[in-house]
Amino acid sequence: MFSIFSLSKGKANANDAKLTGTPTAPTPTNGDNSTKIATTEFVQSAINSTLSTNENNIAKEFDTNTTYLAGDYVRYNGQLYKFITSHTSGDFNRN
């Protein structure tokens, strides 16, 4: 038979700092695909890592007389840009 005392031994204290205010949890390592709790730090790191990899792999150098679609990435003067609308570039270096 279980007593109330023995059942409560494994529970977290309701006044534990990790359960009051803003709860905290350990941040899993990058690439962890287990069922651990994903903290906002873990998720933000995963998003940033994925975006950086994808942007660098798909970004082309900006070119004149080229049509770009919304969502396309280009590099211009060493900076990475993303088109939010479709755009056809022109040649503005006319004499």
NORVEN-V309600 format. One record per pair of residues at least 12 apart in sequence whose ideal C-beta (glycine too) atoms are under 10 Angstrom apart, sorted by the first residue. I is the first residue (numbers start at 1). J is the second residue. D is the distance in whole Angstrom. If there is no record, write none. Layout:
i->[I/I]
j->[J/J]
d->[D/D]
//
This chain:
i->[23/23/24/25/25/25/25/25/25/26/26/27/27/27/27/27/27/28/28/28/28/28/29/29/30/30/30/30/31/31/31/32/51/51/52/54/55/55/55/55/55/56/56/56/57/58/58/58/58/59/59/59/59/59/59/59/59/60/60/60/60/61/61/61/61/62/62/62/62/62/62/62/63/63/63/64/64/64/64/64/64/65/65/65/65/66/66/66/66/67/67/67/67/68/68/68/68/68/68/68/68/69/69/69/69/70/70/70/70/70/70/71/71/71/71/72/72/72/74/74/76]
j->[37/39/39/37/38/39/40/41/42/39/42/39/40/41/42/43/45/41/42/43/45/46/42/45/42/45/46/49/45/46/49/46/73/82/80/73/73/75/80/81/82/73/75/80/73/71/72/73/74/72/73/74/75/76/80/81/82/72/73/74/75/74/75/76/77/74/75/76/77/79/81/89/76/89/91/88/89/90/91/92/93/88/89/90/91/87/88/89/90/86/87/88/89/81/82/83/85/86/87/88/89/83/85/86/87/82/83/84/85/86/87/83/84/85/86/84/86/87/87/89/89]
d->[9/10/8/5/9/5/10/10/9/8/9/5/9/5/5/10/8/9/5/10/10/10/8/10/8/6/7/7/10/8/9/9/10/10/9/8/5/9/6/10/8/9/9/8/9/10/8/6/10/9/4/6/5/10/6/8/9/8/8/6/7/7/5/8/10/4/7/4/9/10/8/7/10/7/10/10/5/6/4/8/8/8/6/7/6/9/7/5/10/7/7/5/8/10/10/5/9/7/5/7/7/7/9/5/8/9/6/6/5/5/8/7/8/10/9/10/9/9/10/9/10]
//
